[in-house]
């Protein structure tokens, strides 16, 4: 009886620790570049008619004041009256949130 209770307690404790570690590490996981590009395109699709898009495959560090963020840089192209208009973007590597979007 005592060993069963000990086994159940050990299982519950191990499960709780495993769950906590998974949550802690998943918050710091970087998205793949293709995941970020999909998120960026989703964020701007209502305002821009996207003809093409690209993203660097490796993230980089970006200083923003006192903060340092891990980001991806990329760009999109839209067609405005037959002319290609290019925009550069910077997106957060952990969330895919668009941080800057500027015309070239």
N, C-alpha and C positions, 0 to 999 in steps of 0.2 A: 504494500500500500504506500509506504513511504517513498519507494523508488519510482512509483508511478507519478506521485505528486511532484517529485524532484524532476522527473523527465518532462512533465507538462510545464513546469515553471521554467526549465532550461529552454524548452522550445519556444515558449511565449517571449522570454527575454531575448533570445536569438532573433526571433522574427521582428521584434520591436527595434532592436539595434540595426538589423539589416534594412528595415524600412527607413529609419532615420538617416542612415548613411546614403541610401539611394536618393532620398530627397535632397540632401546636402550637396551631393556631387552633381545631380542633374541640373541644379541651378547655375552651375558654372560651366556647363557643356556648351561648346560653340556649335552653332548650326553649320551645316555644309554650305558652300557658296551657292549651289543650285537652290537650296531651300531659301536662302536669303533673297536671291533674285526673284523667286516666285512670290515671296512676301512683298517685296518692293513693287513688283508689277501689279499685285493686287491692291496695294495702297494708292497707286496713281491711275489705275485703269479708267476711273470715271472722269478724270480731268484731261487725260492725254490719250490720243489714238496711237498706241505703240506699234511701230513698224519693226523694230529690232531692239535687242537688249544684250548686254554683256556684263560680266563681272570677273574680277581677278579671283583666281582660285585659292589664293593664300590670304589669310587675314593679316592686318597690320595694326600697329599701335598708333593711336591718335591722341595727342594732348589737347585737352579742351579746358583751358584755365588750369586749375589744380588737379583736374581729373585726367586719368589716362584710360582710354577705352579701346577695346579690341573691335576693329571695324573691317568691313569689306568695302572696296571702292568699285564702282562700275559705271555704266552709262546706259541710256536709252535713246532711241531715235523715234521721232514722230514725223509724219508728213503734214506740212501746212501749206496748202495751195500749191502742191506739186514740188515743194522744196523740203529737203530733209533738214530737220532741226535736231541738234544733238544736246543732250543734257547729261551732266555728271551727277552722280549721287554717292553718298556715304551712308552706310547702314550699319547698325549695331550687330555684331557677330553673334551675340547670345539670343537676341530677340527678333532680329530682322527689321527692327523699327528704323524708318527712314530718318536720318539725322540732318542731312542737307541734300538739296536738289537744286542745281544751278545750271543755267544755259552755258554752253561753251562759247 
